[in-house]
Amino acid sequence: MTDAAAKRRGRPPRTEAADTRDRILAAAREEFSERGYEKTSVRGIAKAAGVDSALVHHYFGTKEQVFESAVEVAFAPVLRTRDAVLDGSLDGIGERVTRMIFGLWENPVTRTPLLAIVRSAVSNEAAAAVFRRLISGQLLRRIAGQLDVPDPELRAELAAAQIVGVAMMRYVIKIEPVASADPEQLIARLAPVVQGHLTGP
């Protein structure tokens, strides 16, 4: 393809490619967060990123693939802290996991992409499938692998459900008094329950 043809399709020079990809992903996270998966379009993402729709398809493919790429970037902090959380005594794993998840939700930088993921996953099966693959493959299986108890995968899923349920009430639905409670108070109450799911009888 000639340079002129590339310009007609809206592709930036190679030196700008990384910045363009990052801009598209940032726009995608904002769009998915504000609108959810169903109401977000590739055209809307492109407009928010200031690029042509063809460029979004060029870099990421379908809307589901854009969503998956955005989720992977948003989930990166979990992957960076996951091993540290899983290391150490199982006696404290409930608090470490709970504190890790709440830390991500309380941080404004990571809260927006998390909202995009959750809002999209609850309203669309394609988005939910992406979310399940990432959560199951990158987090729950690793937690289950640390447990020397019956039904470790079920226990890990129940623990995750406990935390995600409270996160939904606090950050998405915003039900009081959970929405305005001190996060340390919530962690103190949730951590023993999560611990019970993971290592209890």
C-alpha positions in Angstrom: 0.0 0.0 0.0 1.3 3.5 -0.9 1.8 6.2 1.7 -1.1 8.1 0.1 -3.4 5.1 0.4 -2.4 4.7 4.1 -3.2 8.4 4.8 -6.6 8.0 3.1 -7.4 5.2 5.5 -6.4 7.4 8.4 -3.4 5.4 9.5 -0.7 7.4 11.4 3.0 7.2 10.8 4.7 4.3 12.5 6.3 6.6 15.1 2.8 7.6 16.2 1.3 4.1 16.2 1.8 3.4 19.9 0.3 6.7 21.0 -2.7 6.1 18.6 -3.3 2.6 20.1 -3.2 4.0 23.6 -5.5 6.8 22.7 -8.0 4.4 21.2 -7.9 2.1 24.2 -8.4 5.1 26.6 -11.4 6.2 24.5 -12.7 2.7 24.5 -12.5 2.4 28.3 -14.4 5.7 28.7 -17.1 4.8 26.2 -17.6 1.3 27.7 -17.7 2.8 31.2 -20.2 5.5 30.3 -22.4 3.6 27.9 -21.9 -0.1 28.6 -21.1 -2.7 25.9 -24.4 -2.6 24.0 -24.5 1.1 23.5 -20.8 1.5 22.6 -19.9 1.4 19.0 -16.6 1.3 17.1 -17.6 4.6 15.4 -18.2 6.2 18.9 -14.8 5.0 20.1 -13.1 6.3 17.0 -14.8 9.7 17.3 -13.8 10.0 21.0 -10.2 9.0 20.1 -10.1 11.5 17.2 -9.4 8.8 14.5 -11.2 7.1 11.7 -13.3 4.0 12.4 -11.1 2.0 10.0 -8.1 2.7 12.2 -9.9 1.1 15.2 -10.6 -2.0 13.1 -7.0 -2.0 11.8 -5.5 -2.1 15.3 -8.1 -4.2 17.2 -10.6 -5.8 14.9 -14.2 -6.2 16.1 -15.9 -4.4 19.0 -15.4 -7.5 21.2 -11.7 -7.5 20.4 -11.5 -3.8 21.3 -13.2 -4.6 24.6 -10.9 -7.5 25.3 -7.8 -5.3 24.7 -9.2 -2.6 26.9 -10.0 -5.1 29.7 -6.5 -6.6 29.5 -4.9 -3.2 30.0 -7.3 -2.3 32.8 -6.6 -5.7 34.5 -2.9 -5.2 34.4 -2.7 -3.8 38.0 -4.3 -7.0 39.2 -1.7 -9.1 37.4 1.1 -7.0 38.8 0.0 -7.4 42.4 -1.5 -10.9 42.1 1.7 -12.9 42.9 2.5 -10.8 45.9 -1.1 -11.3 47.2 -0.9 -15.1 46.7 2.6 -15.4 48.3 2.6 -15.8 52.0 0.6 -17.7 54.6 -2.9 -18.8 53.6 -4.1 -17.6 57.0 -4.1 -14.0 55.7 -5.1 -14.6 52.1 -8.6 -13.4 52.7 -7.5 -9.9 53.8 -4.8 -9.7 51.1 -7.2 -10.5 48.3 -10.0 -8.2 49.6 -7.5 -5.3 50.1 -6.1 -5.8 46.6 -9.5 -5.6 45.0 -10.7 -2.7 47.1 -7.5 -0.8 46.4 -8.1 -1.0 42.7 -11.7 0.2 43.1 -10.7 3.1 45.4 -8.0 4.3 43.0 -9.6 6.8 40.4 -7.1 5.7 37.8 -8.3 2.0 37.8 -11.9 2.6 38.8 -13.0 3.9 35.4 -11.9 0.9 33.5 -13.3 -1.4 36.2 -16.6 0.3 35.8 -16.4 -0.2 32.1 -15.8 -3.9 32.5 -18.5 -4.6 35.1 -21.2 -2.5 33.4 -20.5 -4.1 30.1 -20.2 -7.7 31.5 -23.6 -7.6 33.2 -25.4 -6.4 30.1 -23.8 -8.4 27.3 -22.8 -12.0 26.9 -19.9 -11.3 24.7 -18.4 -8.9 27.2 -19.2 -11.3 30.0 -17.3 -14.1 28.2 -14.3 -11.8 28.0 -14.5 -10.9 31.6 -14.9 -14.6 32.7 -11.9 -15.7 30.7 -9.7 -13.0 32.2 -10.9 -13.5 35.8 -10.9 -17.3 35.7 -7.6 -17.7 33.9 -5.6 -14.9 35.5 -6.9 -14.8 39.1 -9.3 -17.5 40.3 -7.3 -20.5 39.0 -4.2 -19.1 40.6 -6.0 -18.7 44.0 -7.5 -22.1 43.7 -4.1 -23.6 43.0 -2.9 -22.3 46.4 -5.7 -24.0 48.4 -5.2 -27.4 50.0 -9.0 -27.9 50.7 -11.9 -29.7 49.0 -13.5 -27.8 46.0 -10.8 -25.1 45.7 -12.3 -23.7 42.4 -15.7 -23.3 43.9 -14.2 -21.7 47.0 -12.3 -19.2 44.9 -15.4 -18.3 42.9 -17.5 -17.8 46.0 -14.8 -15.5 47.5 -14.7 -13.5 44.3 -18.5 -13.3 44.2 -18.5 -11.9 47.8 -16.1 -9.1 46.8 -17.6 -8.3 43.4 -21.1 -8.2 44.9 -20.1 -5.6 47.4 -18.1 -3.7 44.8 -21.3 -3.6 42.6 -23.4 -2.2 45.4 -20.7 0.4 46.4 -19.4 1.6 43.0 -22.0 0.8 40.4 -25.5 0.8 42.1 -24.2 3.0 44.9 -26.5 1.7 47.6 -26.2 3.4 51.0 -24.6 3.0 53.5 -22.3 0.7 51.6 -21.5 3.4 49.0 -20.2 5.9 51.5 -18.8 3.6 54.2 -15.1 3.8 55.0 -13.3 1.2 52.8 -11.3 0.0 55.8 -14.6 -0.8 57.6 -15.7 -2.8 54.6 -12.4 -4.7 54.3 -12.5 -5.5 58.0 -16.0 -7.1 57.7 -15.4 -8.8 54.3 -12.0 -10.2 54.8 -13.0 -12.9 57.4 -15.9 -14.0 55.1 -13.6 -14.3 52.1 -11.1 -16.1 54.3 -13.8 -18.5 55.3 -14.7 -19.3 51.7 -11.1 -20.0 50.9 -9.8 -22.0 53.9 -12.7 -22.7 56.2 -14.3 -26.1 56.7 
